[in-house]
Amino acid sequence: MAGDDRLSVTVIIGSTRVGRMCDTVGGWFAERARRRDELAVEVLDLADYAFPACYPQEAAPAMRDFATAVGAADSFVVVTPEYNRSFPASLKQAIDFAYDEWHAKPVGIVAYGSGSSGHYAVEHLRTVFCALHAVTVRDWVGLDLLGPGIDAYGRPGDTDDRLRAVAAMLDQLTWWGRALREGRRTQPYVS
């Protein structure tokens, strides 16, 4: 956290594919989140981690680094594409590298697709985060990269409906983030 009472929000860029749009979408979202004075926003890009191809018997340094970053955050926004009616395997692998670090923390989701707004990816992520004792906020931001309001580089435009979706999700994330942070301070979470 930034040494003040702001809520730390870690935006996780959840795709590692070559040619991905996730970093573009995640950058667009992070810019909007940083406009809120009560939030300290950091971006964590899974492409920056050298995760092992197979789950080792002992945690690799990249796995420990990722779990430490998750543990340090008050809340999260996962940015994910929808691939084959779900989210990418690279994101699932990374999520699984942490466990206790997710407990009693809120998660917002920004999802996108080509011809869809990522609904299936959102629903699958909700199930995964529930199993990790994290709280997904109700509202989410969905983007159809083939729809209107997306420029030639895949960058979303600031349409009224998108800005309302971002605001609603961040309002909920902030409420849950503060409530759960206080709860973890007064009584450690037990699963």
QUIKA-V906582 format. One record per residue. N is the residue number from 1. SS is DSSP state (a for helix, b for strand, c for the rest). D_FIRST is the distance of its C-alpha to the first C-alpha in Angstrom with 1 decimal. Layout:
# QUIKA-V906582
n/ss/d_first
N/SS/D_FIRST
N/SS/D_FIRST
This chain:
# QUIKA-V906582
n/ss/d_first
1/c/0.0
2/c/3.8
3/c/5.7
4/c/7.3
5/c/8.2
6/c/7.5
7/b/7.3
8/b/5.5
9/b/8.9
10/b/10.2
11/b/13.8
12/b/16.0
13/b/19.3
14/c/21.7
15/c/24.9
16/c/26.1
17/c/29.6
18/c/31.3
19/c/31.8
20/c/29.0
21/c/27.9
22/a/24.5
23/a/22.7
24/a/24.6
25/a/23.8
26/a/20.1
27/a/20.0
28/a/21.9
29/a/19.5
30/a/16.3
31/a/18.1
32/a/18.9
33/a/15.5
34/c/14.2
35/c/17.0
36/c/15.2
37/c/13.6
38/c/11.7
39/b/9.7
40/b/7.2
41/b/9.4
42/b/9.7
43/b/13.2
44/b/14.3
45/b/18.1
46/a/20.2
47/a/22.8
48/a/20.8
49/c/21.3
50/c/24.6
51/c/24.9
52/c/28.2
53/c/31.0
54/c/31.8
55/c/29.8
56/c/30.4
57/c/31.2
58/c/28.4
59/c/24.9
60/c/24.9
61/a/22.2
62/a/21.0
63/a/20.8
64/a/18.8
65/a/16.3
66/a/16.0
67/a/15.6
68/a/12.9
69/a/10.9
70/a/11.8
71/a/10.9
72/a/7.2
73/c/7.0
74/c/8.0
75/b/10.7
76/b/12.9
77/b/15.6
78/b/18.3
79/b/20.7
80/b/24.0
81/b/27.6
82/c/30.4
83/b/32.7
84/c/35.8
85/c/34.6
86/b/31.4
87/c/28.2
88/c/28.3
89/a/28.8
90/a/26.2
91/a/23.5
92/a/25.1
93/a/25.2
94/a/21.5
95/a/20.7
96/a/23.0
97/c/21.4
98/c/18.7
99/c/19.9
100/a/18.3
101/a/14.8
102/a/15.8
103/c/17.2
104/c/16.7
105/c/14.2
106/b/15.5
107/b/16.7
108/b/18.2
109/b/20.8
110/b/22.2
111/b/25.6
112/b/28.4
113/b/31.9
114/c/35.1
115/c/37.3
116/c/34.8
117/c/31.5
118/c/30.1
119/a/31.0
120/a/31.9
121/a/28.7
122/a/26.8
123/a/29.0
124/a/28.8
125/a/25.0
126/a/25.1
127/a/27.4
128/a/25.3
129/a/22.1
130/a/24.3
131/a/25.5
132/c/22.0
133/c/21.4
134/c/18.9
135/b/19.7
136/b/20.7
137/c/20.9
138/c/24.5
139/c/24.5
140/c/23.8
141/b/24.6
142/b/27.7
143/b/29.3
144/b/32.8
145/c/32.9
146/c/36.7
147/c/36.6
148/c/36.8
149/c/34.0
150/b/32.9
151/c/33.9
152/c/35.7
153/c/32.6
154/c/31.1
155/c/28.7
156/b/28.5
157/c/29.8
158/c/28.3
159/c/30.8
160/a/30.7
161/a/30.4
162/a/27.5
163/a/25.6
164/a/26.4
165/a/25.2
166/a/21.8
167/a/21.6
168/a/22.8
169/a/20.5
170/a/17.3
171/a/18.8
172/a/19.2
173/a/15.8
174/a/14.2
175/a/16.7
176/a/16.3
177/a/12.6
178/a/12.7
179/a/15.8
180/a/14.8
181/a/11.6
182/a/14.0
183/a/16.6
184/a/14.8
185/a/14.1
186/a/17.8
187/c/19.4
188/c/18.3
189/c/19.3
190/c/22.7
191/c/24.2
